[in-house]
């Protein structure tokens, strides 16, 4: 079985090696099968588009667009890309970073899968810096990696199980995020008082209900921008924004790009190139 270090399957679009970090963007054709292998170092995968099925020693995972996955070092797995092409961004941590993580009490040793949310936003920022040519890009990549490690480590911290009201609220938001929602509506679906929802949702999710809705809308808009030729103004309205200018403001704040720039960047991927280390 191959043990990879600094390399990933698929066609490498671009990469950057920064202070013990390997950032690799790759494309995978539909139905590609990746044989059993492992990676020497832990790494995080951001699924920018598409999805795949991942078979591990004891479990099989169905990975979808918008998922963020932490793979532990040495985790053996095989993958099968779904019926559409997949676009992945990988961030690998080598030993110097593991030493830093251990010194701070962080953890990158256990597999975690998170759907969307703040971790995916960090992936969008990382992707932007990967293609940035200025001198600060390397520093920004290190900063994003530190924030990512902190967020992942917090997921390992012991704490109470997610309450049922929070699960109900999230299910409701994910089903209705494109509709005009009010806090009392969401609170009613969760069977809690609006004040309790507003206070505890932010404490547990790290963002307000409104920010969570905007994140879901931006993630949906990203998929539509890549997968369809629908005009941006129509995507904005269907995503739940007031108009195109409203979506553009939120989109730029979350991703650092305008919707037009995002669409152009995904549809005109440049060939692989070497970045300075």
Secondary structure per residue as TSV (DSSP state, phi and psi in degrees):
chain	resnum	aa	ss	phi	psi
A	1	X	-	360.0	133.6
A	2	X	E	-73.9	139.3
A	3	X	E	-113.2	110.0
A	4	X	E	-89.9	150.5
A	5	X	S	-142.7	112.6
A	6	X	S	79.1	0.7
A	7	X	-	-128.7	154.5
A	8	X	-	-137.7	155.7
A	9	X	S	-66.3	170.0
A	10	X	S	89.2	-176.1
A	11	X	E	-91.2	118.9
A	12	X	E	-72.5	121.8
A	13	X	E	-84.7	-48.9
A	14	X	E	-163.0	164.9
A	15	X	E	-152.0	162.4
A	16	X	E	-150.1	134.3
A	17	X	E	-109.6	118.2
A	18	X	E	-132.8	110.0
A	19	X	T	47.0	49.4
A	20	X	T	87.2	5.1
A	21	X	E	-109.6	138.5
A	22	X	E	-114.1	117.4
A	23	X	E	-111.1	117.3
A	24	X	E	-131.0	126.0
A	25	X	E	-103.6	132.6
A	26	X	E	-140.1	154.7
A	27	X	E	-117.0	143.9
A	28	X	E	-130.6	127.9
A	29	X	-	-68.7	157.4
A	30	X	T	-56.4	138.9
A	31	X	T	66.9	13.9
A	32	X	-	-63.2	140.0
A	33	X	E	-113.5	125.4
A	34	X	E	-108.7	117.8
A	35	X	E	-68.2	170.4
A	36	X	E	-56.4	134.8
A	37	X	E	-162.4	175.0
A	38	X	E	-142.7	171.2
A	39	X	E	-122.5	138.9
A	40	X	S	-64.6	-31.6
A	41	X	S	-120.1	155.7
A	42	X	-	-67.2	149.2
A	43	X	E	-151.1	156.8
A	44	X	E	-112.8	133.2
A	45	X	E	-110.4	128.8
A	46	X	E	-106.5	121.0
A	47	X	E	-88.4	100.3
A	48	X	E	-77.2	-32.7
A	49	X	E	-158.8	146.7
A	50	X	-	84.7	-146.0
A	51	X	-	172.9	174.4
A	52	X	E	-161.7	164.1
A	53	X	E	-104.0	129.7
A	54	X	E	-117.7	122.7
A	55	X	E	-102.0	120.9
A	56	X	E	-107.7	-175.6
A	57	X	S	-59.7	-40.3
A	58	X	S	-118.3	-14.7
A	59	X	-	-139.9	159.3
A	60	X	E	-119.1	131.9
A	61	X	E	-115.2	136.5
A	62	X	E	-99.6	108.4
A	63	X	E	-97.4	129.4
A	64	X	-	-119.1	166.1
A	65	X	T	-56.9	133.7
A	66	X	T	93.3	-5.9
A	67	X	E	-78.5	149.9
A	68	X	E	-124.8	123.8
A	69	X	E	-124.3	127.9
A	70	X	E	-95.4	124.4
A	71	X	E	-105.8	129.0
A	72	X	-	-73.3	156.7
A	73	X	T	-61.0	136.4
A	74	X	T	77.6	5.3
A	75	X	-	-69.8	117.3
A	76	X	-	-81.7	134.4
A	77	X	E	-160.6	160.1
A	78	X	E	-130.8	149.0
A	79	X	E	-129.0	148.9
A	80	X	E	-131.5	117.5
A	81	X	E	-68.2	143.8
A	82	X	-	-69.1	-173.3
A	83	X	S	-72.2	-5.6
A	84	X	S	-120.8	154.9
A	85	X	-	-59.5	142.6
A	86	X	E	-113.2	147.2
A	87	X	E	-128.1	114.5
A	88	X	E	-122.1	151.1
A	89	X	E	-125.3	125.5
A	90	X	E	-117.8	138.4
A	91	X	E	-124.1	113.4
A	92	X	E	-106.2	137.1
A	93	X	E	-107.7	123.2
A	94	X	-	-95.5	-176.4
A	95	X	H	-56.7	-42.1
A	96	X	H	-55.8	-37.2
A	97	X	H	-72.2	-37.5
A	98	X	H	-63.9	-36.2
A	99	X	H	-63.5	-41.2
A	100	X	H	-65.2	-41.9
A	101	X	H	-63.3	-45.5
A	102	X	H	-61.7	-39.7
A	103	X	H	-64.6	-28.2
A	104	X	T	-95.0	0.7
A	105	X	T	79.7	17.1
A	106	X	-	-83.4	175.0
A	107	X	-	-142.6	133.2
A	108	X	-	-135.7	33.6
A	109	X	-	-106.9	-8.2
A	110	X	S	-126.0	136.1
A	111	X	-	-60.7	136.6
A	112	X	E	-139.2	139.2
A	113	X	E	-124.2	126.0
A	114	X	E	-124.2	137.3
A	115	X	E	-98.6	112.9
A	116	X	S	62.3	-147.8
A	117	X	H	72.0	-155.9
A	118	X	H	-64.6	-36.7
A	119	X	H	-63.3	-38.0
A	120	X	H	-68.0	-34.8
A	121	X	H	-62.4	-39.9
A	122	X	H	-61.9	-37.4
A	123	X	H	-63.2	-39.2
A	124	X	H	-64.1	-40.9
A	125	X	H	-65.6	-41.3
A	126	X	H	-61.8	-41.6
A	127	X	H	-63.8	-39.1
A	128	X	H	-64.0	-44.2
A	129	X	H	-69.9	-28.2
A	130	X	H	-58.6	-35.3
A	131	X	T	-96.8	-1.6
A	132	X	-	-79.0	139.0
A	133	X	-	-99.3	-6.1
A	134	X	S	-79.0	170.8
A	135	X	T	-70.6	-19.4
A	136	X	T	-84.7	-8.2
A	137	X	H	-58.4	-43.7
A	138	X	H	-62.1	-42.2
A	139	X	H	-63.7	-40.4
A	140	X	H	-64.8	-38.7
A	141	X	H	-63.3	-43.2
A	142	X	H	-61.5	-41.0
A	143	X	H	-63.4	-43.7
A	144	X	H	-64.5	-40.6
A	145	X	H	-61.6	-41.0
A	146	X	H	-62.7	-43.6
A	147	X	H	-64.7	-38.9
A	148	X	H	-63.7	-44.1
A	149	X	H	-60.4	-42.7
A	150	X	H	-63.1	-43.9
A	151	X	H	-66.3	-41.7
A	152	X	H	-65.7	-42.0
A	153	X	H	-63.3	-35.7
A	154	X	H	-64.3	-30.8
A	155	X	H	-66.1	-21.9
A	156	X	H	-85.3	-14.2
A	157	X	S	-65.0	139.8
A	158	X	-	-67.4	147.3
A	159	X	-	-176.3	174.3
A	160	X	-	-65.8	150.3
A	161	X	-	-61.3	154.9
A	162	X	-	-62.2	125.2
A	163	X	-	-66.7	156.6
A	164	X	H	-63.7	-35.1
A	165	X	H	-63.0	-34.9
A	166	X	H	-69.4	-41.0
A	167	X	H	-61.8	-41.5
A	168	X	H	-64.9	-41.3
A	169	X	H	-63.3	-45.2
A	170	X	H	-65.5	-42.7
A	171	X	H	-59.3	-41.9
A	172	X	H	-65.8	-44.0
A	173	X	H	-63.8	-41.9
A	174	X	H	-68.0	-25.5
A	175	X	H	-86.6	-24.0
A	176	X	H	-127.9	15.5
A	177	X	T	-63.7	-20.9
A	178	X	T	-85.5	-3.0
A	179	X	S	-95.8	158.6
A	180	X	-	-71.2	112.1
A	181	X	-	-111.4	151.8
A	182	X	-	-119.7	157.1
A	183	X	H	-59.6	-42.6
A	184	X	H	-60.4	-35.2
A	185	X	H	-61.7	-48.7
A	186	X	H	-64.4	-41.4
A	187	X	H	-61.7	-40.0
A	188	X	H	-63.4	-40.5
A	189	X	H	-65.4	-31.3
A	190	X	H	-88.8	-10.0
A	191	X	T	64.2	42.8
A	192	X	S	-136.9	167.3
A	193	X	-	-73.4	144.0
A	194	X	H	-55.2	-37.0
A	195	X	H	-65.2	-42.9
A	196	X	H	-62.9	-42.7
A	197	X	H	-61.2	-49.5
A	198	X	H	-60.6	-43.5
A	199	X	H	-71.9	-50.7
A	200	X	H	-79.8	-27.7
A	201	X	H	-61.9	-46.1
A	202	X	H	-64.5	-40.3
A	203	X	H	-64.8	-39.1
A	204	X	H	-86.0	-33.6
A	205	X	H	-100.2	-11.8
A	206	X	S	77.5	11.2
A	207	X	S	-157.3	159.9
A	208	X	-	-74.9	167.8
A	209	X	H	-59.9	-42.1
A	210	X	H	-62.0	-42.4
A	211	X	H	-64.5	-37.0
A	212	X	H	-64.5	-42.3
A	213	X	H	-62.8	-45.2
A	214	X	H	-62.8	-36.7
A	215	X	H	-63.8	-44.5
A	216	X	H	-62.0	-40.1
A	217	X	H	-65.6	-41.3
A	218	X	H	-67.0	-41.2
A	219	X	H	-61.2	-41.7
A	220	X	H	-65.8	-43.0
A	221	X	H	-62.4	-39.2
A	222	X	H	-58.3	-44.2
A	223	X	H	-64.8	-41.4
A	224	X	H	-67.4	-36.8
A	225	X	H	-63.2	-35.7
A	226	X	H	-84.2	-41.6
A	227	X	H	-87.2	-16.7
A	228	X	-	-131.3	167.5
A	229	X	-	-102.8	16.6
A	230	X	-	-60.3	136.3
A	231	X	-	-56.9	146.1
A	232	X	H	-61.2	-36.3
A	233	X	H	-62.3	-36.7
A	234	X	H	-73.0	-38.8
A	235	X	H	-61.1	-41.6
A	236	X	H	-59.3	-47.5
A	237	X	H	-66.6	-44.3
A	238	X	H	-67.6	-26.4
A	239	X	H	-75.9	-16.5
A	240	X	T	109.8	4.2
A	241	X	-	-84.4	159.5
A	242	X	S	-64.0	-43.0
A	243	X	S	-162.7	-177.1
A	244	X	H	-65.2	-39.4
A	245	X	H	-64.8	-36.5
A	246	X	H	-63.7	-47.3
A	247	X	H	-63.4	-39.5
A	248	X	H	-61.1	-42.1
A	249	X	H	-62.1	-47.0
A	250	X	H	-68.6	-41.4
A	251	X	H	-60.1	-44.5
A	252	X	H	-67.0	-37.3
A	253	X	H	-65.6	-36.8
A	254	X	H	-81.4	-44.8
A	255	X	H	-105.2	-16.6
A	256	X	S	82.7	1.0
A	257	X	S	-127.5	158.7
A	258	X	-	-81.7	161.1
A	259	X	H	-56.5	-38.2
A	260	X	H	-63.3	-44.7
A	261	X	H	-64.8	-39.8
A	262	X	H	-62.3	-46.9
A	263	X	H	-62.6	-44.7
A	264	X	H	-64.6	-39.6
A	265	X	H	-66.8	-34.8
A	266	X	H	-78.8	-28.7
A	267	X	H	-91.8	-13.2
A	268	X	S	-126.6	63.8
A	269	X	-	-68.6	131.9
A	270	X	-	-80.1	156.0
A	271	X	-	-66.8	162.6
A	272	X	-	-57.2	143.8
A	273	X	-	-147.1	158.8
A	274	X	B	-97.6	131.1
A	275	X	-	-96.4	153.7
A	276	X	-	-65.5	142.1
A	277	X	-	-79.6	360.0
